[in-house]
Amino acid sequence: MKRFLFPRWINPFLGVLGLAAVGGGVYAAAMGGLITDPKTLNVGYMPTQPVPFSHALHAGQLKMDCRYCHNTVFDAAHAAVPPTATCVNCHSPAGEDGQPPALGAVRTESAKLQPIHQSWKSGRSIAWKRIHNLPEFVYFNHAAHVNSGVSCKSCHGRIDQMEVVYQAEELSMAWCITCHRNPDEHLRPQEFVTKLDWTPPEDWDQDEFAKAHREKHNINPQTHCAVCHR
């Protein structure tokens, strides 16, 4: 029985095949270990928004509560993105006849607010760019966390000091599980979860508070897969 031999003209392609295999391995390692690593991909992500909204001014200097704009955060899984109607409560455009607006008239003529005014007149929503974007297969409930005494600061950082909002934490699975295993340091009185500059009193005992708080509110975070992957 004769053995099958590949023709000699195939030999040059063996080197190309070897280079492709090596290149594929490098590509897979880069995609799996570097490019998709939350520490190199997401932390610091700071997209340019259609309106230069300053959290440092509104939440920081003016002390506006997070719930004024993100009004579903205590009641729903998602923290609502404010509609244009919320913005025009303060930044209403002038009337067509030049008369003062019926609502708030803060910086009515500002060029930076023109997208707000156009959205209000046209009825089309502003295309805000999402910053903290978890994969679709991950379930996260804002209400469950803030009602348990976890401050916005724990996940979003000091938003009240950000002129332009960026992702401050990696929001990876390992990062979340670490908190679920030991949430005590992130707990605070519920009335202060949206007060990002809150600091405990000098005689504050965090361990003692966390123990009593967890018992009172039955806080026992789970770490099994079904908690987040539903």
N, CA, C and O of each residue as an XYZ file, in Angstrom:
920
protein
N       0.852     -1.195      0.000
C       0.000      0.000      0.000
C       0.893      1.252      0.000
O       1.782      1.387      0.841
N       0.652      2.141     -0.929
C       1.456      3.343     -1.039
C       1.042      4.399     -0.020
O      -0.139      4.589      0.268
N       2.049      5.077      0.514
C       1.760      6.187      1.422
C       1.436      7.433      0.610
O       1.966      7.665     -0.476
N       0.510      8.246      1.211
C       0.173      9.495      0.523
C       1.181     10.567      0.915
O       1.410     10.794      2.103
N       1.768     11.210     -0.042
C       2.730     12.268      0.207
C       2.183     13.573     -0.362
O       1.722     13.636     -1.501
N       2.251     14.630      0.485
C       1.854     15.937     -0.005
C       2.853     16.403     -1.064
O       4.045     16.116     -0.958
N       2.393     17.092     -2.042
C       3.325     17.592     -3.060
C       4.295     18.600     -2.455
O       3.969     19.285     -1.486
N       5.494     18.683     -3.039
C       6.540     19.545     -2.507
C       6.160     21.018     -2.506
O       6.686     21.785     -1.699
N       5.262     21.429     -3.390
C       4.927     22.850     -3.456
C       4.157     23.337     -2.224
O       3.962     24.539     -2.043
N       3.720     22.393     -1.378
C       3.000     22.765     -0.155
C       3.977     23.205      0.937
O       3.588     23.932      1.851
N       5.231     22.777      0.856
C       6.206     23.043      1.922
C       6.317     24.518      2.321
O       6.363     24.815      3.515
N       6.361     25.458      1.359
C       6.465     26.871      1.783
C       5.302     27.353      2.647
O       5.440     28.293      3.430
N       4.152     26.688      2.490
C       2.989     27.125      3.259
C       3.049     26.679      4.718
O       2.306     27.195      5.554
N       3.929     25.723      5.031
C       4.053     25.270      6.425
C       4.565     26.392      7.317
O       4.130     26.527      8.461
N       5.480     27.189      6.802
C       5.975     28.330      7.573
C       4.890     29.360      7.820
O       4.792     29.938      8.902
N       4.065     29.582      6.783
C       2.956     30.526      6.928
C       1.965     30.018      7.969
O       1.450     30.789      8.778
N       1.703     28.709      7.941
C       0.780     28.116      8.912
C       1.318     28.248     10.338
O       0.569     28.521     11.276
N       2.639     28.046     10.483
C       3.243     28.200     11.804
C       3.136     29.625     12.311
O       2.822     29.843     13.481
N       3.394     30.612     11.438
C       3.268     32.018     11.833
C       1.836     32.356     12.205
O       1.608     33.118     13.144
N       0.865     31.803     11.486
C      -0.543     32.051     11.790
C      -0.915     31.502     13.161
O      -1.666     32.124     13.911
N      -0.373     30.316     13.478
C      -0.664     29.711     14.786
C      -0.093     30.555     15.917
O      -0.753     30.793     16.928
N       1.153     31.005     15.728
C       1.780     31.847     16.754
C       1.036     33.171     16.887
O       0.763     33.637     17.994
N       0.708     33.774     15.727
C      -0.027     35.038     15.760
C      -1.382     34.896     16.422
O      -1.819     35.782     17.157
N      -2.057     33.764     16.159
C      -3.356     33.531     16.792
C      -3.240     33.402     18.293
O      -4.092     33.890     19.036
N      -2.171     32.736     18.744
C      -1.963     32.603     20.183
C      -1.712     33.937     20.854
O      -2.246     34.210     21.929
N      -0.893     34.771     20.217
C      -0.622     36.105     20.760
C      -1.894     36.943     20.791
O      -2.156     37.654     21.760
N      -2.678     36.852     19.728
C      -3.925     37.613     19.653
C      -4.894     37.181     20.757
O      -5.497     38.019     21.428
N      -5.036     35.862     20.937
C      -5.944     35.354     21.967
C      -5.500     35.797     23.356
O      -6.323     36.170     24.192
N      -4.173     35.753     23.597
C      -3.663     36.171     24.905
C      -3.921     37.653     25.141
O      -4.272     38.064     26.247
N      -3.743     38.453     24.086
C      -3.967     39.893     24.230
C      -5.431     40.193     24.485
O      -5.755     41.005     25.352
N      -6.324     39.548     23.739
C      -7.760     39.790     23.900
C      -8.256     39.311     25.247
O      -9.054     39.986     25.897
N      -7.781     38.130     25.676
C      -8.268     37.557     26.922
C      -7.609     38.100     28.157
O      -8.237     38.178     29.213
N      -6.339     38.481     28.049
C      -5.610     38.880     29.233
C      -5.348     40.351     29.391
O      -5.060     40.812     30.496
N      -5.442     41.112     28.300
C      -5.100     42.525     28.388
C      -6.256     43.423     27.956
O      -6.767     44.222     28.742
N      -6.660     43.278     26.694
C      -7.663     44.197     26.154
C      -8.981     44.092     26.893
O      -9.643     45.107     27.114
N      -9.388     42.864     27.288
C     -10.654     42.702     27.995
C     -10.503     42.798     29.506
O     -11.492     42.673     30.228
N      -9.313     43.012     29.992
C      -9.092     43.185     31.424
C      -9.710     44.511     31.848
O      -9.333     45.558     31.320
N     -10.660     44.489     32.800
C     -11.309     45.741     33.209
C     -10.340     46.830     33.632
O     -10.634     48.015     33.479
N      -9.188     46.441     34.162
C      -8.248     47.456     34.633
C      -7.624     48.225     33.479
O      -7.200     49.368     33.644
N      -7.569     47.595     32.307
C      -6.973     48.283     31.166
C      -8.018     48.810     30.204
O      -7.711     49.659     29.366
N      -9.255     48.322     30.308
C     -10.288     48.712     29.351
C     -11.246     49.761     29.901
O     -11.543     50.739     29.215
N     -11.738     49.577     31.134
C     -12.838     50.401     31.615
C     -12.451     51.495     32.603
O     -12.987     52.601     32.528
N     -11.538     51.217     33.521
C     -11.198     52.216     34.535
C     -10.636     53.470     33.858
O      -9.707     53.405     33.053
N     -11.226     54.599     34.210
C     -10.802     55.852     33.603
C     -11.572     56.209     32.351
O     -11.332     57.260     31.757
N     -12.502     55.347     31.934
C     -13.289     55.624     30.723
C     -14.070     56.918     30.918
O     -14.844     57.043     31.867
N     -13.869     57.873     30.026
C     -14.442     59.208     30.182
C     -14.925     59.728     28.823
O     -14.232     60.522     28.188
N     -16.098     59.292     28.376
C     -16.587     59.740     27.069
C     -17.039     61.197     27.102
O     -17.406     61.722     28.153
N     -17.007     61.831     25.955
C     -17.507     63.196     25.828
C     -19.026     63.148     25.652
O     -19.532     62.503     24.733
N     -19.738     63.829     26.532
C     -21.195     63.810     26.499
C     -21.726     64.914     25.579
O     -21.029     65.895     25.324
N     -22.953     64.758     25.083
C     -23.528     65.788     24.213
C     -23.747     67.121     24.920
O     -23.820     68.165     24.272
N     -23.851     67.088     26.244
C     -23.959     68.306     27.047
C     -22.915     68.212     28.152
O     -22.889     67.214     28.872
N     -22.055     69.214     28.315
C     -20.992     69.160     29.333
C     -21.532     69.376     30.743
O     -21.300     70.417     31.356
N     -22.247     68.386     31.241
C     -22.847     68.475     32.580
C     -21.761     68.260     33.636
O     -21.053     67.254     33.610
N     -21.638     69.197     34.552
C     -20.620     69.123     35.594
C     -21.225     68.605     36.898
O     -22.019     69.294     37.538
N     -20.848     67.399     37.283
C     -21.282     66.881     38.584
C     -20.584     67.633     39.716
O     -21.139     67.769     40.807
N     -19.369     68.121     39.458
C     -18.654     68.885     40.481
C     -19.429     70.148     40.848
O     -19.422     70.574     42.004
N     -20.089     70.738     39.871
C     -20.897     71.930     40.129
C     -22.232     71.569     40.761
O     -22.594     72.112     41.804
N     -22.965     70.656     40.134
C     -24.325     70.356     40.578
C     -24.354     69.551     41.881
O     -25.009     69.950     42.844
N     -23.648     68.425     41.908
C     -23.653     67.576     43.105
C     -22.678     68.062     44.160
O     -22.898     67.868     45.355
N     -21.594     68.696     43.716
C     -20.581     69.160     44.655
C     -20.855     70.538     45.202
O     -21.169     70.691     46.382
N     -20.740     71.546     44.354
C     -20.892     72.929     44.810
C     -22.327     73.256     45.217
O     -22.551     73.888     46.249
N     -23.300     72.827     44.406
C     -24.705     73.150     44.691
C     -25.373     72.135     45.617
O     -26.501     72.352     46.060
N     -24.691     71.037     45.910
C     -25.185     70.014     46.846
C     -26.512     69.391     46.415
O     -27.337     69.040     47.258
N     -26.716     69.255     45.119
C     -27.929     68.593     44.640
C     -27.847     67.104     44.947
O     -26.822     66.470     44.696
N     -28.923     66.546     45.487
C     -28.956     65.133     45.820
C     -28.995     64.297     44.542
O     -29.646     64.671     43.566
N     -28.295     63.167     44.557
C     -28.252     62.278     43.392
C     -29.654     61.905     42.913
O     -29.884     61.716     41.718
N     -30.589     61.802     43.863
C     -31.932     61.326     43.533
C     -32.763     62.334     42.758
O     -33.808     61.977     42.214
N     -32.326     63.580     42.695
C     -33.083     64.560     41.919
C     -33.069     64.186     40.436
O     -34.077     64.318     39.742
N     -31.925     63.722     39.966
C     -31.810     63.316     38.556
C     -32.008     61.810     38.385
O     -32.709     61.371     37.473
N     -31.389     61.024     39.265
C     -31.489     59.565     39.173
C     -32.573     59.104     40.157
O     -32.289     58.484     41.181
N     -33.807     59.426     39.812
C     -34.890     59.320     40.793
C     -35.417     57.909     41.030
O     -36.272     57.729     41.897
N     -34.951     56.916     40.309
C     -35.444     55.551     40.525
C     -34.467     54.697     41.323
O     -34.726     53.516     41.552
N     -33.355     55.275     41.746
C     -32.274     54.470     42.298
C     -32.668     53.727     43.570
O     -32.110     52.664     43.844
N     -33.605     54.245     44.353
C     -34.026     53.578     45.578
C     -35.186     52.611     45.357
O     -35.566     51.875     46.268
N     -35.742     52.612     44.162
C     -36.946     51.810     43.913
C     -36.795     50.789     42.801
O     -37.622     49.884     42.690
N     -35.780     50.904     41.985
C     -35.652     50.028     40.821
C     -34.225     49.520     40.670
O     -33.296     50.012     41.310
N     -34.079     48.524     39.809
C     -32.748     47.971     39.569
C     -31.845     48.975     38.870
O     -30.641     49.017     39.120
N     -32.430     49.781     37.994
C     -31.644     50.748     37.222
C     -31.777     52.148     37.810
O     -32.839     52.541     38.292
N     -30.681     52.886     37.759
C     -30.709     54.292     38.156
C     -31.052     55.100     36.903
O     -30.256     55.169     35.967
N     -32.224     55.702     36.891
C     -32.720     56.352     35.688
C     -31.806     57.475     35.210
O     -31.265     58.238     36.010
N     -31.644     57.561     33.892
C     -30.989     58.717     33.288
C     -32.049     59.816     33.203
O     -33.138     59.573     32.683
N     -31.755     61.013     33.701
C     -32.786     62.053     33.755
C     -33.286     62.452     32.365
O     -32.483     62.624     31.448
N     -34.593     62.599     32.203
C     -35.129     63.082     30.934
C     -34.881     64.578     30.796
O     -34.507     65.251     31.756
N     -35.090     65.078     29.608
C     -34.893     66.506     29.356
C     -35.773     67.348     30.264
O     -35.390     68.452     30.650
N     -36.944     66.840     30.607
C     -37.869     67.577     31.468
C     -37.230     67.910     32.810
O     -37.516     68.957     33.392
N     -36.369     67.031     33.302
C     -35.686     67.303     34.566
C     -34.703     68.453     34.404
O     -34.581     69.304     35.285
N     -34.008     68.474     33.281
C     -33.024     69.537     33.029
C     -33.689     70.909     32.910
O     -33.184     71.902     33.434
N     -34.829     70.949     32.212
C     -35.465     72.249     31.984
C     -36.191     72.773     33.215
O     -36.688     73.899     33.207
N     -36.257     71.976     34.264
C     -36.773     72.528     35.515
C     -35.930     73.710     35.960
O     -36.421     74.635     36.606
N     -34.635     73.663     35.598
C     -33.730     74.771     35.927
C     -33.277     75.532     34.686
O     -33.052     76.741     34.736
N     -33.146     74.814     33.574
C     -32.545     75.397     32.369
C     -33.551     75.482     31.226
O     -33.266     75.031     30.116
N     -34.696     76.043     31.481
C     -35.723     76.164     30.445
C     -35.329     77.208     29.406
O     -34.774     78.246     29.767
N     -35.605     76.957     28.111
C     -35.306     77.963     27.077
C     -36.287     79.119     27.140
O     -37.384     78.992     27.683
N     -35.883     80.234     26.584
C     -36.779     81.390     26.528
C     -37.940     81.101     25.589
O     -37.814     80.296     24.666
N     -39.066     81.756     25.825
C     -40.230     81.565     24.981
C     -40.012     82.120     23.587
O     -39.117     82.939     23.380
N     -40.827     81.681     22.617
C     -40.682     82.137     21.237
C     -40.909     83.641     21.099
O     -40.378     84.275     20.187
N     -41.691     84.196     21.998
C     -41.958     85.635     21.934
C     -40.922     86.437     22.716
O     -41.056     87.647     22.896
N     -39.868     85.724     23.184
C     -38.820     86.406     23.922
C     -39.131     86.602     25.386
O     -38.328     87.168     26.128
N     -40.291     86.140     25.804
C     -40.678     86.274     27.203
C     -39.901     85.290     28.074
O     -39.448     84.258     27.579
N     -39.740     85.591     29.351
C     -39.044     84.666     30.261
C     -39.725     83.308     30.260
O     -40.948     83.238     30.141
N     -38.972     82.236     30.388
C     -39.558     80.888     30.383
C     -40.450     80.643     31.587
O     -40.314     81.280     32.631
N     -41.353     79.714     31.410
C     -42.292     79.398     32.485
C     -41.600     78.673     33.633
O     -42.013     78.784     34.788
N     -40.542     77.929     33.304
C     -39.820     77.174     34.329
C     -38.541     77.905     34.710
O     -38.448     79.120     34.535
N     -37.564     77.187     35.223
C     -36.330     77.818     35.661
C     -35.584     78.485     34.516
O     -35.626     78.003     33.384
N     -34.913     79.574     34.795
C     -34.224     80.331     33.746
C     -32.750     80.506     34.058
O     -32.213     81.605     33.927
N     -32.091     79.430     34.471
C     -30.676     79.493     34.793
C     -29.864     79.375     33.503
O     -29.949     78.369     32.798
N     -29.081     80.406     33.201
C     -28.215     80.438     32.011
C     -28.994     80.101     30.732
O     -28.583     79.235     29.960
N     -30.069     80.760     30.525
C     -30.941     80.489     29.387
C     -30.230     80.613     28.052
O     -30.518     79.854     27.127
N     -29.303     81.561     27.938
C     -28.647     81.824     26.660
C     -27.341     81.054     26.476
O     -26.645     81.276     25.485
N     -26.989     80.166     27.386
C     -25.723     79.441     27.288
C     -25.691     78.538     26.060
O     -26.629     77.781     25.810
N     -24.607     78.626     25.299
C     -24.458     77.779     24.106
C     -24.342     76.309     24.493
O     -24.741     75.431     23.728
N     -23.796     76.037     25.679
C     -23.636     74.658     26.112
C     -24.978     73.971     26.363
O     -25.076     72.744     26.337
N     -26.019     74.789     26.607
C     -27.330     74.223     26.900
C     -28.221     74.101     25.668
O     -29.371     73.677     25.779
N     -27.709     74.464     24.508
C     -28.526     74.394     23.300
C     -29.055     72.988     23.007
O     -30.205     72.861     22.589
N     -28.262     71.922     23.210
C     -28.821     70.578     23.002
C     -30.013     70.290     23.909
O     -30.945     69.595     23.506
N     -29.989     70.819     25.130
C     -31.120     70.654     26.047
C     -32.352     71.353     25.485
O     -33.443     70.784     25.463
N     -32.172     72.575     25.038
C     -33.298     73.353     24.517
C     -33.859     72.730     23.237
O     -35.073     72.695     23.037
N     -32.977     72.243     22.383
C     -33.432     71.596     21.158
C     -34.191     70.311     21.459
O     -35.196     70.004     20.818
N     -33.697     69.570     22.439
C     -34.387     68.344     22.842
C     -35.771     68.652     23.397
O     -36.732     67.935     23.116
N     -35.870     69.711     24.180
C     -37.138     70.099     24.786
C     -38.156     70.511     23.719
O     -39.340     70.186     23.815
N     -37.680     71.224     22.714
C     -38.584     71.706     21.665
C     -38.982     70.607     20.686
O     -40.106     70.587     20.185
N     -38.058     69.701     20.420
C     -38.326     68.647     19.432
C     -38.970     67.405     20.025
O     -39.618     66.636     19.314
N     -38.794     67.207     21.329
C     -39.324     66.002     21.961
C     -38.417     64.791     21.813
O     -38.791     63.685     22.203
N     -37.228     64.988     21.254
C     -36.277     63.888     21.077
C     -35.295     63.847     22.253
O     -34.757     64.872     22.671
N     -35.083     62.659     22.763
C     -34.204     62.503     23.917
C     -32.757     62.817     23.557
O     -32.342     62.671     22.407
N     -32.006     63.245     24.549
C     -30.579     63.492     24.371
C     -29.841     62.154     24.416
O     -30.132     61.309     25.263
N     -28.905     61.968     23.522
C     -28.169     60.700     23.432
C     -26.996     60.689     24.411
O     -25.836     60.752     24.004
N     -27.315     60.607     25.717
C     -26.258     60.513     26.717
C     -25.465     59.229     26.508
O     -26.039     58.214     26.113
N     -24.180     59.252     26.760
C     -23.327     58.083     26.587
C     -23.148     57.373     27.925
O     -22.745     57.975     28.920
N     -23.453     56.097     27.923
C     -23.357     55.320     29.148
C     -21.892     55.099     29.526
O     -21.062     54.795     28.669
N     -21.586     55.252     30.795
C     -20.203     55.120     31.270
C     -20.004     53.801     32.009
O     -19.096     53.036     31.685
N     -20.841     53.537     32.989
C     -20.727     52.308     33.778
C     -21.610     51.251     33.114
O     -22.808     51.161     33.384
N     -21.000     50.466     32.253
C     -21.756     49.559     31.399
C     -21.363     48.117     31.682
O     -20.318     47.659     31.219
N     -22.187     47.399     32.435
C     -21.927     45.997     32.728
C     -22.355     45.131     31.553
O     -23.216     45.538     30.773
N     -21.771     43.943     31.410
C     -22.201     43.033     30.335
C     -23.685     42.700     30.473
O     -24.248     42.773     31.565
N     -24.305     42.338     29.364
C     -25.737     42.046     29.369
C     -26.084     40.834     30.221
O     -27.220     40.703     30.675
N     -25.114     39.943     30.443
C     -25.408     38.744     31.223
C     -25.235     38.975     32.723
O     -25.327     38.032     33.510
N     -24.986     40.215     33.121
C     -24.804     40.542     34.541
C     -26.012     41.334     35.040
O     -26.415     42.323     34.428
N     -26.576     40.892     36.146
C     -27.716     41.584     36.759
C     -27.230     42.346     37.985
O     -26.611     41.773     38.881
N     -27.516     43.632     38.013
C     -27.149     44.461     39.162
C     -28.362     45.277     39.579
O     -29.003     45.912     38.742
N     -28.677     45.263     40.857
C     -29.850     45.966     41.366
C     -29.403     47.144     42.235
O     -28.898     46.952     43.341
N     -29.591     48.363     41.724
C     -29.212     49.558     42.482
C     -29.995     49.663     43.790
O     -29.425     49.957     44.840
N     -31.308     49.420     43.718
C     -32.147     49.582     44.903
C     -31.709     48.670     46.039
O     -31.707     49.079     47.201
N     -31.339     47.446     45.712
C     -30.918     46.494     46.746
C     -29.683     46.992     47.474
O     -29.534     46.753     48.673
N     -28.804     47.674     46.773
C     -27.557     48.129     47.379
C     -27.741     49.407     48.189
O     -27.310     49.472     49.341
N     -28.370     50.419     47.611
C     -28.504     51.687     48.341
C     -29.436     51.545     49.536
O     -29.231     52.203     50.556
N     -30.454     50.699     49.428
C     -31.350     50.476     50.562
C     -30.683     49.665     51.669
O     -31.178     49.617     52.795
N     -29.574     49.038     51.347
C     -28.816     48.293     52.353
C     -27.752     49.161     53.018
O     -27.105     48.740     53.976
N     -27.578     50.380     52.497
C     -26.609     51.282     53.102
C     -25.294     51.365     52.363
O     -24.301     51.842     52.913
N     -25.273     50.904     51.111
C     -24.063     51.025     50.286
C     -24.140     52.337     49.521
O     -25.070     52.554     48.744
N     -23.183     53.197     49.738
C     -23.197     54.521     49.118
C     -22.863     54.457     47.627
O     -22.165     53.551     47.171
N     -23.370     55.427     46.884
C     -23.019     55.572     45.470
C     -21.508     55.642     45.306
O     -20.959     55.192     44.300
N     -20.846     56.209     46.300
C     -19.393     56.410     46.260
C     -18.638     55.094     46.142
O     -17.569     55.056     45.534
N     -19.166     54.020     46.706
C     -18.445     52.752     46.700
C     -18.192     52.236     45.289
O     -17.143     51.653     45.018
N     -19.146     52.450     44.396
C     -18.996     51.961     43.023
C     -18.597     53.062     42.046
O     -17.849     52.815     41.100
N     -19.096     54.272     42.274
C     -18.896     55.352     41.303
C     -17.813     56.347     41.709
O     -17.472     57.234     40.926
N     -17.273     56.219     42.905
C     -16.260     57.169     43.344
C     -16.872     58.507     43.729
O     -18.088     58.617     43.884
N     -16.037     59.515     43.882
C     -16.501     60.835     44.277
C     -17.040     61.596     43.059
O     -16.397     62.502     42.529
N     -18.218     61.202     42.647
C     -18.874     61.838     41.497
C     -19.015     63.341     41.723
O     -18.940     64.130     40.780
N     -19.220     63.726     42.976
C     -19.427     65.144     43.287
C     -18.169     65.984     43.096
O     -18.216     67.208     43.227
N     -17.049     65.342     42.788
C     -15.804     66.066     42.527
C     -15.372     65.967     41.060
O     -14.308     66.458     40.685
N     -16.204     65.330     40.241
C     -15.838     65.101     38.842
C     -16.449     66.166     37.930
O     -17.669     66.304     37.841
N     -15.588     66.902     37.267
C     -16.067     67.838     36.253
C     -16.613     67.051     35.070
O     -17.648     67.401     34.502
N     -15.909     65.989     34.708
C     -16.368     65.050     33.689
C     -16.383     63.667     34.329
O     -15.361     63.216     34.848
N     -17.510     63.000     34.301
C     -17.636     61.715     34.980
C     -16.830     60.638     34.250
O     -16.832     60.571     33.021
N     -16.152     59.811     35.016
C     -15.398     58.687     34.476
C     -15.632     57.473     35.356
O     -16.133     57.599     36.473
N     -15.273     56.298     34.856
C     -15.408     55.082     35.642
C     -14.246     54.988     36.616
O     -13.088     54.893     36.209
N     -14.560     55.014     37.894
C     -13.523     55.047     38.927
C     -13.097     53.656     39.383
O     -11.954     53.476     39.803
N     -13.981     52.675     39.311
C     -13.674     51.323     39.784
C     -13.742     50.339     38.616
O     -14.344     50.628     37.583
N     -13.118     49.175     38.794
C     -13.040     48.228     37.688
C     -14.353     47.492     37.437
O     -14.595     47.051     36.313
N     -15.209     47.345     38.453
C     -16.506     46.691     38.309
C     -16.391     45.281     37.739
O     -17.277     44.834     37.011
N     -15.330     44.591     38.056
C     -15.143     43.217     37.581
C     -15.857     42.248     38.514
O     -16.302     42.634     39.595
N     -15.964     40.989     38.097
C     -16.611     39.979     38.922
C     -15.848     39.799     40.230
O     -16.456     39.712     41.297
N     -14.529     39.745     40.153
C     -13.717     39.577     41.364
C     -13.910     40.748     42.310
O     -13.959     40.567     43.527
N     -14.021     41.956     41.751
C     -14.208     43.157     42.568
C     -15.540     43.089     43.310
O     -15.613     43.430     44.491
N     -16.595     42.652     42.620
C     -17.924     42.543     43.240
C     -17.941     41.454     44.311
O     -18.486     41.657     45.396
N     -17.350     40.311     44.011
C     -17.346     39.201     44.966
C     -16.583     39.577     46.227
O     -16.977     39.195     47.329
N     -15.500     40.319     46.075
C     -14.736     40.759     47.251
C     -15.608     41.567     48.195
O     -15.527     41.406     49.413
N     -16.439     42.433     47.640
C     -17.341     43.243     48.459
C     -18.433     42.382     49.087
O     -18.784     42.578     50.250
N     -18.972     41.432     48.327
C     -20.022     40.565     48.861
C     -19.507     39.714     50.013
O     -20.250     39.396     50.941
N     -18.242     39.352     49.949
C     -17.676     38.531     51.017
C     -17.422     39.339     52.284
O     -17.468     38.806     53.393
N     -17.158     40.614     52.107
C     -16.904     41.473     53.270
C     -17.425     42.879     52.980
O     -16.645     43.766     52.633
N     -18.738     43.092     53.118
C     -19.322     44.393     52.788
C     -19.223     45.430     53.897
O     -19.599     46.584     53.694
N     -18.721     45.038     55.069
C     -18.804     45.904     56.246
C     -18.220     47.306     56.020
O     -18.811     48.292     56.458
N     -17.093     47.405     55.356
C     -16.445     48.706     55.181
C     -17.235     49.634     54.266
O     -17.011     50.844     54.274
N     -18.156     49.085     53.477
C     -18.924     49.903     52.534
C     -20.282     50.336     53.088
O     -20.996     51.106     52.445
N     -20.638     49.853     54.264
C     -21.948     50.165     54.829
C     -21.915     51.481     55.600
O     -20.925     51.818     56.249
N     -23.011     52.205     55.513
C     -23.173     53.458     56.256
C     -24.660     53.641     56.533
O     -25.471     52.917     55.954
N     -25.050     54.573     57.389
C     -26.477     54.822     57.623
C     -27.176     55.158     56.300
O     -26.632     55.889     55.473
N     -28.371     54.624     56.111
C     -29.073     54.769     54.841
C     -29.296     56.222     54.444
O     -29.302     56.547     53.257
N     -29.481     57.096     55.428
C     -29.747     58.491     55.109
C     -28.532     59.207     54.519
O     -28.645     60.345     54.063
N     -27.376     58.549     54.526
C     -26.164     59.190     54.015
C     -25.610     58.523     52.752
O     -24.497     58.837     52.328
N     -26.364     57.622     52.158
C     -25.813     56.900     51.005
C     -25.593     57.827     49.809
O     -24.688     57.585     49.010
N     -26.398     58.880     49.668
C     -26.211     59.806     48.550
C     -25.413     61.046     48.951
O     -25.183     61.932     48.129
N     -24.999     61.105     50.197
C     -24.147     62.204     50.658
C     -22.693     61.740     50.508
O     -22.117     61.139     51.414
N     -22.127     62.035     49.350
C     -20.838     61.444     48.996
C     -19.682     61.941     49.844
O     -18.664     61.258     49.949
N     -19.810     63.106     50.450
C     -18.731     63.638     51.275
C     -18.911     63.313     52.752
O     -18.246     63.896     53.608
N     -19.816     62.378     53.050
C     -20.069     62.021     54.454
C     -18.847     61.349     55.066
O     -18.225     60.477     54.459
N     -18.519     61.772     56.276
C     -17.452     61.131     57.047
C     -18.017     60.784     58.426
O     -18.754     61.584     59.002
N     -17.694     59.635     58.950
C     -18.238     59.237     60.256
C     -17.675     60.094     61.378
O     -16.595     60.668     61.235
N     -18.394     60.186     62.494
C     -17.896     60.934     63.665
C     -16.602     60.310     64.197
O     -16.267     59.170     63.877
N     -15.895     61.075     65.007
C     -14.606     60.624     65.527
C     -14.739     59.364     66.380
O     -13.839     58.523     66.393
N     -15.842     59.234     67.082
C     -16.020     58.067     67.957
C     -16.712     56.910     67.235
O     -17.207     55.988     67.883
N     -16.751     56.949     65.927
C     -17.459     55.948     65.129
C     -16.718     54.617     65.141
O     -15.504     54.572     64.943
N     -17.451     53.542     65.372
C     -16.894     52.187     65.321
C     -17.535     51.477     64.132
O     -18.664     50.997     64.233
N     -16.826     51.408     63.012
C     -17.395     50.850     61.788
C     -17.762     49.384     61.938
O     -18.805     48.952     61.446
N     -16.927     48.624     62.604
C     -17.199     47.191     62.778
C     -18.474     46.978     63.592
O     -19.305     46.136     63.252
N     -18.618     47.749     64.667
C     -19.795     47.605     65.516
C     -21.055     48.055     64.777
O     -22.101     47.413     64.869
N     -20.946     49.167     64.041
C     -22.087     49.643     63.263
C     -22.494     48.616     62.208
O     -23.675     48.296     62.074
N     -21.517     48.101     61.459
C     -21.810     47.159     60.384
C     -22.479     45.903     60.918
O     -23.406     45.378     60.301
N     -22.009     45.419     62.066
C     -22.596     44.218     62.657
C     -24.061     44.450     63.012
O     -24.919     43.631     62.682
N     -24.347     45.558     63.680
C     -25.725     45.860     64.072
C     -26.593     46.151     62.846
O     -27.753     45.744     62.784
N     -26.019     46.857     61.877
C     -26.766     47.223     60.668
C     -27.136     45.986     59.857
O     -28.249     45.897     59.337
N     -26.229     45.049     59.747
C     -26.502     43.834     58.979
C     -27.550     42.971     59.661
O     -28.389     42.362     58.998
N     -27.501     42.921     60.980
C     -28.506     42.152     61.705
C     -29.886     42.789     61.585
O     -30.880     42.085     61.404
N     -29.954     44.108     61.683
C     -31.229     44.813     61.627
C     -31.879     44.685     60.253
O     -33.092     44.503     60.155
N     -31.082     44.777     59.199
C     -31.627     44.778     57.848
C     -31.433     43.447     57.124
O     -31.674     43.340     55.922
N     -30.995     42.439     57.872
C     -30.824     41.091     57.310
C     -29.955     41.129     56.050
O     -30.336     40.596     55.008
N     -28.802     41.755     56.155
C     -27.881     41.893     55.025
C     -26.885     40.742     55.053
O     -26.038     40.655     55.942
N     -27.000     39.874     54.081
C     -26.119     38.713     53.993
C     -25.830     38.439     52.520
O     -26.428     37.535     51.936
N     -24.922     39.206     51.909
C     -24.665     39.081     50.469
C     -24.237     37.665     50.086
O     -23.445     37.021     50.774
N     -24.789     37.208     48.964
C     -24.462     35.880     48.459
C     -23.379     35.973     47.385
O     -23.183     37.022     46.771
N     -22.683     34.858     47.169
C     -21.614     34.835     46.176
C     -21.806     33.759     45.117
O     -20.934     33.574     44.267
N     -22.929     33.045     45.150
C     -23.134     32.005     44.127
C     -23.514     32.644     42.789
O     -23.957     33.791     42.746
N     -23.340     31.909     41.726
C     -23.449     32.443     40.370
C     -24.810     33.072     40.081
O     -24.890     34.091     39.395
N     -25.877     32.472     40.600
C     -27.226     32.924     40.262
C     -27.555     34.322     40.797
O     -28.554     34.918     40.393
N     -26.726     34.847     41.697
C     -26.976     36.185     42.227
C     -26.886     37.238     41.111
O     -27.717     38.143     41.032
N     -25.886     37.108     40.270
C     -25.660     38.094     39.213
C     -25.936     37.551     37.816
O     -26.262     38.319     36.911
N     -25.814     36.249     37.627
C     -26.031     35.646     36.308
C     -27.364     34.912     36.320
O     -27.442     33.740     36.687
N     -28.415     35.627     35.908
C     -29.774     35.069     35.985
C     -30.317     34.722     34.603
O     -31.445     34.243     34.486
